[in-house]
Each structure stands twice: as C-alpha cells, then as structure tokens.
Amino acid sequence: MAGSAPIAAEQLRAAVDPVCAWLAGEAEQPPRAVVGAAVKTSARWLAQQVPGRSVELRIPPHVAVQCVDGPRHTRGTPPNVIETDAATWLRLASGQLTWSDAVTEGSVVASGNRADLSPHLPLRPLRNR
C-alpha cells in the first residue's frame, strides 16, 4: 500500500453501500465500475489493516493485493494465494458469507498455510450491515 492514501472506514462503507441490495438478492447487478470500486476499496482496506506480503488476494478482474505479515515472496507465484470472484469477496467482506462456507462450497480457492482470512473477516466497518 505504499504511496496510497489511507482508506477511511467511511470511504469503505460508501464504496460498498451501492452493491448491498445486489448482494442480498434484492436488485440487479450494478454496473461493473460500481462493483469494481467496491471490490478495490474493500480489498485495499484489508491490505491496509493487515499489512504484509505473505498472502496474495486476487479478485479478478478487479484487483490483487498482498497482505498478512510473514515471509514474503519476491518472484513467481506466491506460496499463499487466495482467489475469488467479486460477489463472493463482497459477501465475505460484509459478513454475509463465512470463510469456511465459501471455501467448502468452492467459491474461494485458497492455497498455502497462511491463506486463511477468517480472522480478518468480515471487515470491521462492514459488520452488521
């Protein structure tokens, strides 16, 4: 996150609010730019709160961030990778889906012994939404 301005909790909530009805199944999917903003802001907020380079969180095609303290990788594919889609990530971030359920149902692919974000989810500013 070097070089990036810190993301405030209010910014995180403002980015995610427009997708809440969609995530709850009450509205159509918002435009890609709106979903992308929610994904990027929430993933970057996580990286800001849980800094490190031992885990790479990938939410294609929107963003990839490194987070979680520990050994860092410098070349090639990192040993700890988490990949998911935008809707799953936003449900995890907001507490609508648990980590274990997402992994069990296959909507999150996690490899490596540090590839577990359950202690950090849901994101604090998005809990109880």
Buried (B, 14 or more C-beta within 10 A) or exposed (E): BEEEEEBEEEBBBEBBEBBBEBBEEEEEEBEEEBBBBBBBBBBBBBBBBBEBBBBBBBBEEBBBBBBBEEEEBEEEEBBBBBBBBBBBBBBBBBBBBBBEEBBEEEBBEBEBEBBBBEEBBBBEBBEEB
